[in-house]
Amino acid sequence: MIGIVWRKELLEQLTSQRFIYCTLIIVSLIWVIGLLRIASHERAQAEKDRIVAETADELRKIYKYSKLRTRVVRTPSPLEVFGRGVTDQKSSIVPIELYEIAYVADKHSLSATDTPFADKQILSTSGNPLLAIIGTFDVVHVIQIFLSLLAILFACESISGEKEEGTLALMLTMNASRVQIVTGKFLSGITLLNIPIFLGFLGPAIFLIASEHTQLTGDDWLGLIGIWATSLFYIAIFYLIGMAISCYTHSTSTSLIYGLFIWTFLVIVLPSSIVFFVNQQFHRLEDAQTAEAAKDELWREYGKRADDLVRTAGIGDTYPPIELISRMKGYGGGSKPSFQIGPIRENARIADFLNVLRTGENLRLQYAQKVWNACGPLWEGRPRSLTSLNDQLQRITPAGAYLEVADGLAGTDAGVFYDFTHQARQYRAQLLAYLRAHDAFGSMEFVGDPDFTREGKENRTALDLSGLPAFEERREPLSQRLGRIAPGFLSLFIYAGLIWLAVIGLFSRYDVTR
């Protein structure tokens, strides 16, 4: 009997003009957004390649170790086409500084004074004005909003509509239990709604395969299949909600009113309220001021200790010991040293100068770590804990849990950016090990010995950095992301199970004669 009910419901809805028009509109919308997002992804990939080449060229021109700084760029995930996640909020470019430890930064919080590369921390995807129109919309958002609304509206008349037409009582007189009728109707509704989901995913998937700039790995294919399956499961939840409403009311119009109200609350009001609540816990300006004050205090402490090194060595009063050389410009305090020396004075104690320099710069590195230990919890730790809090609260809603799972499968959730930044910090440690192995901090190559004339600057010799470690990005494996989004999966399953029980309970007591 389940098969009979399923076939009857499917044939009735499949040929209806309402379903055909809704399918065409939603599939067309997904395909248009998919094409735009693929073009955006290709531009981001090209921008990434350009920045990597530009950074390599900058490294080849470095003429002293104190100028060494670089940046690493996260490779855009091809599944960003389906779910953008936090890609539009988090920086994909991480600066690597010797005396500053990188952290995950929001794009809107970057300023030109943060880092020499602050103005280049966003992978440009501009060039298509349509992207400004669709904003942050992607395939996942279309399903989250429009298809969930379609599912709940279709389901709202599944029981009450049959009663109004008089066919529900007829079905119950046949040799079919109420559970079989509900199961058949549910399966037919999900089969029907899978058509726009499958066709919607099919188009962007074909476009991605046809793209010359995109290579889909095994994890990408598994992630894509997972997003499709999760989308279908999410839509099933809203179809069940609509069926529960239809089993509770006795008229289609009343069911639709309740359905619109519950959809608005679950998809728009509650998720937005949670975001608002979490944002109220994040005192961005206050945290930034506290971190800046702690940072300044530590660097002042470093300056005093560095000056003491020079006095103890008996070669001056301030760091760096400028008394040893005839000309020097730059400064030694803070986190960004800039030493350029002129001719060395006759009989200058160069060995003492280099010993103090080595000790002073290693001390600066120690204070860079102290700054991170003091400020890291405010710069990255607190935003990360609030992101975790938002994820936990969003699981109260099926829409929030769906976005968490879909973004994790697409490789665009916040955890991916934290993992990439952790790789950047590991790369910085490799660079420091390289510099220490070459005694860079206690060498004349650290401060350089340029001629201050224009001709001297043009003829200065670049450092040989051929042995410098190269950054090797490791994409976070799907298995690791699955562990992170498992609570979101569990939330969706609990939602589906509870609502299914509610549908069975309500329909078992439904009065078809009233």
C-alpha positions in Angstrom: 0.0 0.0 0.0 2.9 2.4 0.6 3.9 2.0 -3.0 0.3 2.7 -4.2 0.0 5.8 -2.1 3.5 6.9 -3.2 2.7 6.5 -6.9 -0.7 8.2 -6.7 0.7 11.3 -4.9 3.7 11.5 -7.2 1.7 11.4 -10.4 -0.7 14.0 -9.1 2.0 16.5 -8.2 4.4 15.7 -10.9 2.1 17.0 -13.7 0.8 20.0 -11.8 1.7 23.4 -13.2 2.6 24.6 -9.8 5.3 22.1 -9.4 6.6 22.5 -12.9 6.9 26.3 -12.6 8.5 26.1 -9.1 11.0 23.6 -10.4 12.0 25.7 -13.4 12.4 28.8 -11.3 14.5 27.2 -8.6 16.7 25.2 -11.0 17.3 28.3 -13.1 18.2 30.3 -10.1 20.6 27.6 -8.9 22.2 27.3 -12.3 22.7 31.1 -12.7 24.2 31.4 -9.2 26.3 28.4 -9.9 27.7 29.9 -13.1 28.5 33.2 -11.3 30.1 31.4 -8.4 32.2 29.3 -10.8 33.4 32.4 -12.5 34.2 33.9 -9.1 36.1 30.8 -8.1 38.2 30.9 -11.3 39.1 34.6 -10.6 40.0 33.8 -7.0 42.2 30.9 -8.2 43.9 33.2 -10.8 44.3 35.9 -8.1 45.9 33.3 -5.8 48.4 32.3 -8.5 49.2 35.9 -9.1 49.9 36.7 -5.5 52.1 33.6 -5.1 54.2 34.6 -8.1 54.4 38.2 -6.8 55.4 37.0 -3.4 58.2 34.8 -4.8 59.5 37.7 -6.8 59.5 39.9 -3.7 61.6 37.2 -1.9 64.1 37.2 -4.7 64.7 41.0 -4.1 65.4 40.8 -0.3 68.9 42.1 0.5 68.9 41.7 4.2 67.3 39.3 6.7 65.5 42.0 8.7 63.4 42.6 5.6 62.3 39.0 5.3 58.5 38.7 5.3 56.2 36.8 3.0 52.6 35.5 2.9 50.7 32.3 2.1 47.4 32.0 0.3 44.7 29.5 0.9 43.7 27.6 -2.2 40.0 28.3 -2.9 37.8 25.2 -2.5 35.9 24.3 -5.7 32.9 23.5 -3.5 32.6 27.2 -2.6 30.4 27.2 -5.7 27.8 25.3 -3.6 28.4 26.7 -0.1 30.5 29.9 0.5 30.5 29.5 4.2 32.7 32.1 5.9 34.8 32.7 2.8 33.4 36.2 2.4 34.3 37.0 6.0 37.7 35.4 6.7 40.9 36.4 5.1 42.4 33.8 2.7 45.9 35.5 2.8 48.0 35.1 5.9 51.1 37.4 6.3 54.2 35.7 7.6 56.2 38.0 9.8 59.3 37.1 11.9 58.1 39.0 14.9 54.3 38.7 14.6 52.3 35.5 14.9 49.5 35.1 12.4 45.9 34.7 13.4 42.6 34.4 11.6 41.3 37.8 10.8 38.0 39.1 9.6 38.2 40.9 6.3 36.3 43.9 7.6 38.7 44.3 10.6 41.8 44.6 8.4 43.4 48.0 8.1 46.4 49.3 6.2 48.4 49.6 9.4 48.0 46.0 10.5 50.6 44.5 8.2 52.6 45.4 5.0 50.2 43.1 3.1 46.9 44.2 4.8 45.7 45.8 1.6 46.2 42.5 -0.2 44.6 40.0 2.2 41.4 39.5 0.2 41.4 37.4 -2.9 39.7 39.7 -5.4 36.7 38.2 -7.2 35.5 41.5 -8.6 34.7 42.0 -12.3 31.1 40.7 -12.5 28.5 43.2 -11.3 25.9 40.4 -10.9 27.9 39.1 -7.9 27.0 42.4 -6.2 23.3 41.7 -6.8 23.2 38.1 -5.5 25.4 39.0 -2.6 26.4 36.0 -0.5 23.8 33.7 -2.1 24.9 30.3 -3.2 23.3 27.0 -3.9 23.0 26.1 -0.2 21.3 29.3 0.6 18.7 28.8 -2.2 17.9 25.4 -0.8 17.9 26.7 2.8 15.4 29.4 2.0 13.4 28.8 -1.1 13.2 25.0 -1.3 12.4 24.7 2.4 9.5 27.2 1.9 8.3 25.2 -1.1 8.5 21.9 0.9 6.5 23.2 3.9 3.8 24.7 1.6 3.5 21.6 -0.5 3.2 19.4 2.7 0.7 21.7 4.4 -2.1 20.4 2.1 -1.0 16.8 2.1 -3.6 15.8 4.8 -6.0 18.6 5.2 -6.2 19.1 1.5 -7.1 15.4 1.0 -9.8 15.8 3.7 -11.3 18.8 2.0 -11.5 16.9 -1.3 -13.1 13.9 0.4 -10.4 11.5 -0.8 -8.8 10.9 2.7 -11.8 9.1 4.0 -11.9 7.0 0.9 -8.2 6.1 1.3 -8.8 5.0 4.9 -11.6 2.6 3.8 -9.1 0.7 1.7 -6.8 -1.9 3.1 -4.2 0.6 4.2 -3.1 1.7 7.7 -2.6 5.3 8.7 1.1 4.7 9.0 1.3 3.4 5.5 -0.6 6.4 4.1 1.6 8.9 5.9 4.8 7.0 4.8 3.6 6.9 1.2 2.8 10.6 1.2 6.1 11.5 2.8 8.2 9.4 0.3 6.3 10.9 -2.6 6.9 14.4 -1.4 10.6 13.8 -0.9 10.9 12.1 -4.3 9.2 15.1 -5.9 11.4 17.7 -4.1 14.5 15.8 -5.0 13.9 16.6 -8.6 14.8 20.4 -8.3 17.6 19.6 -5.9 19.2 17.0 -8.1 18.8 19.1 -11.3 20.1 22.1 -9.4 23.2 20.3 -8.3 23.7 18.6 -11.7 24.2 21.9 -13.6 27.0 23.5 -11.4 28.7 20.0 -11.2 28.8 19.8 -14.9 30.1 23.3 -15.2 32.8 22.6 -12.6 33.9 19.5 -14.5 34.1 21.5 -17.8 36.1 24.2 -16.2 39.8 24.2 -17.2 40.9 25.8 -13.9 39.2 23.4 -11.5 40.3 19.9 -10.4 37.9 17.9 -8.3 39.5 15.5 -5.9 38.0 12.4 -4.3 37.2 14.4 -1.2 35.5 17.0 -3.3 33.2 14.4 -4.9 32.4 12.9 -1.6 31.7 16.4 -0.2 29.5 17.2 -3.1 27.5 14.0 -2.7 27.3 14.7 1.0 25.9 18.3 0.4 23.3 16.9 -1.9 22.2 14.2 0.6 22.2 16.7 3.5 20.1 19.1 1.4 17.6 16.4 0.7 17.5 15.4 4.4 17.0 19.1 5.4 14.1 19.5 2.9 12.6 16.3 4.3 12.5 17.9 7.8 10.5 20.8 6.5 8.2 18.5 4.6 7.6 16.6 7.8 6.9 19.9 9.6 4.3 20.7 6.9 2.7 17.3 7.3 2.5 17.7 11.1 0.8 21.1 10.6 -1.6 19.5 8.0 -2.4 16.7 10.5 -3.1 19.3 13.2 -5.5 21.5 11.2 -8.6 20.7 9.2 -8.3 23.2 6.4 -5.6 24.0 3.8 -5.8 27.8 4.4 -5.2 27.4 8.1 -2.3 25.0 7.4 -0.7 27.4 5.0 -0.9 30.3 7.6 0.7 28.1 10.3 3.3 26.8 7.8 4.4 30.3 6.8 4.6 31.4 10.4 6.7 28.4 11.5 9.0 28.6 8.4 9.6 32.3 9.1 10.5 31.6 12.7 12.8 28.6 12.0 14.6 29.9 8.9 14.7 33.7 9.4 13.8 34.9 12.9 15.5 32.4 15.2 18.9 32.0 13.3 19.2 35.8 13.0 18.3 36.2 16.7 21.1 33.8 17.6 23.6 35.7 15.5 22.5 39.0 17.1 22.8 37.5 20.6 26.3 36.1 19.9 27.5 39.3 18.4 26.5 41.1 21.6 28.9 38.9 23.5 31.8 40.1 21.2 33.1 43.5 22.4 35.4 44.0 19.4 36.6 47.5 20.2 37.1 46.8 23.9 39.0 43.6 23.1 41.1 45.4 20.5 42.0 48.2 22.9 42.9 45.7 25.7 45.1 43.7 23.3 46.8 46.8 22.0 47.6 48.1 25.5 49.1 44.7 26.5 51.1 44.6 23.2 52.5 48.1 23.7 53.5 47.3 27.3 55.3 44.2 26.3 57.2 45.9 23.5 58.2 48.7 25.9 59.5 46.1 28.3 61.5 44.6 25.4 63.0 47.9 24.5 64.3 48.4 28.1 65.8 44.9 28.2 67.4 45.4 24.8 69.0 48.7 25.9 70.3 46.9 29.0 72.0 44.4 26.7 74.0 47.2 25.0 74.9 48.8 28.3 76.1 45.5 29.8 78.3 44.9 26.7 79.7 48.4 27.2 79.1 49.5 23.6 76.5 52.1 24.1 73.3 53.0 25.8 70.6 52.1 23.4 69.7 49.2 21.1 70.9 48.9 18.4 74.4 50.1 19.4 74.7 52.9 16.8 77.9 54.2 18.4 79.8 51.5 16.5 79.0 52.7 13.0 79.2 56.0 11.3 75.7 56.0 9.9 72.6 54.1 10.7 68.9 54.7 10.0 66.0 52.8 11.3 64.9 51.7 14.8 65.2 48.8 17.1 62.1 48.9 19.3 58.7 47.3 18.6 58.0 44.3 16.4 59.4 45.6 13.1 63.2 46.2 13.1 64.6 48.2 10.2 68.4 48.4 10.3 70.5 49.9 7.6 74.1 50.7 8.4 76.7 52.8 6.6 80.5 52.5 6.7 81.8 50.8 9.9 83.9 53.0 12.2 87.6 52.3 12.3 88.5 49.9 15.1 84.8 49.2 15.8 84.1 46.2 18.0 82.1 44.3 15.2 82.1 41.0 17.1 80.5 42.7 20.1 78.0 44.4 17.9 77.0 41.1 16.2 76.8 39.3 19.6 74.4 42.0 21.0 72.4 41.9 17.7 72.0 38.1 17.9 70.9 38.3 21.5 68.7 41.3 21.0 66.8 39.8 18.0 66.3 36.5 19.7 65.0 38.4 22.7 62.6 40.2 20.2 61.4 36.8 19.1 60.7 35.8 22.7 58.7 38.9 23.2 56.8 38.3 20.0 55.7 35.0 21.5 54.8 36.8 24.8 52.7 39.2 22.8 50.9 36.3 21.2 50.4 34.5 24.5 48.8 37.7 26.0 46.8 38.9 23.0 46.1 35.8 21.0 43.1 34.9 23.3 41.6 38.3 22.4 42.6 38.4 18.7 41.7 34.8 17.8 40.7 32.8 20.9 37.6 34.9 21.8 36.2 35.1 18.3 36.8 31.4 17.8 34.9 30.6 21.0 32.0 32.8 19.9 32.0 31.1 16.5 31.7 27.8 18.4 28.9 29.2 20.6 27.0 30.3 17.5 27.4 26.9 15.9 26.1 25.2 19.1 23.1 27.5 19.3 22.3 27.4 15.6 21.8 23.6 15.9 18.5 24.5 17.7 17.2 25.2 14.2 17.3 22.9 11.2 18.4 25.8 9.0 21.5 26.5 11.2 22.4 22.8 11.5 22.1 22.4 7.7 24.4 25.4 7.0 27.0 24.0 9.5 27.0 20.6 7.8 26.9 21.9 4.3 29.8 24.5 4.9 31.8 21.8 6.6 31.4 19.4 3.6 32.2 22.2 1.2 35.4 23.1 3.1 34.3 26.7 3.8 33.5 26.7 7.5 35.6 28.6 10.0 37.5 25.5 11.1 39.1 25.3 7.6 40.5 28.8 8.0 41.8 28.1 11.5 43.5 25.0 10.2 45.2 27.0 7.4 46.3 29.7 9.7 47.8 27.0 12.0 49.8 25.8 8.9 51.0 29.3 8.4 52.2 29.5 12.0 54.1 26.2 11.4 55.6 27.6 8.3 56.8 30.7 10.3 58.5 28.3 12.7 60.3 26.6 9.7 61.6 30.0 8.5 62.9 30.9 12.0 64.7 27.5 12.2 66.3 28.3 8.8 67.4 31.7 9.9 68.9 30.4 13.2 70.7 27.6 11.3 72.3 30.3 9.1 73.0 32.5 12.2 71.1 35.2 10.4 70.3 37.2 13.5 74.0 37.6 14.3 75.3 38.4 10.8 75.9 41.6 8.9 73.4 40.3 6.3 70.7 40.9 8.9 71.2 44.7 8.9 72.7 45.0 5.4 75.5 47.3 4.4 74.1 49.4 1.6 75.4 52.6 0.1 72.8 55.3 0.8 73.2 56.8 -2.6 70.7 56.0 -5.4 73.3 54.1 -7.3 74.2 52.0 -4.3 70.5 51.0 -3.8 70.2 50.0 -7.4 73.4 47.9 -7.2 72.8 46.2 -3.9 73.1 42.4 -3.9 70.0 40.3 -3.0 70.4 37.5 -0.4 70.7 33.9 -1.5 67.5 32.4 -0.2 67.5 29.3 -2.5 67.4 27.0 0.6 64.5 28.9 2.2 61.7 26.4 3.0 58.7 26.6 0.7 55.2 26.6 2.0 53.3 23.4 1.3 49.5 23.8 1.9 47.7 20.7 3.2 44.0 20.7 2.5 42.1 19.6 5.6 40.9 16.0 4.9 37.2 15.3 4.7 37.4 12.9 7.6 38.6 15.7 9.9 35.8 18.0 8.8 33.2 15.2 9.4 34.3 14.9 13.0 33.8 18.7 13.4 30.3 18.7 11.8 29.0 15.5 13.4 26.9 17.4 16.0 25.2 19.2 13.1 24.3 15.8 11.6 23.0 14.6 14.9 20.8 17.7 15.3 19.2 17.1 11.9 18.6 13.4 12.7 17.0 14.3 16.1 14.8 16.9 14.4 13.7 14.5 11.7 13.0 11.7 14.3 11.0 13.8 16.6 8.9 15.4 13.9 8.2 12.0 12.3 6.9 10.7 15.6 4.8 13.9 15.9 3.3 13.2 12.4 2.5 9.6 13.2 0.9 10.6 16.6 -1.2 13.4 15.1 -2.4 11.5 12.1 -3.3 8.5 14.3 -5.8 10.7 16.1 -6.9 12.7 13.0 -10.7 13.0 12.6 -11.4 12.7 8.9 -15.2 13.2 9.4 -15.0 16.5 11.3 
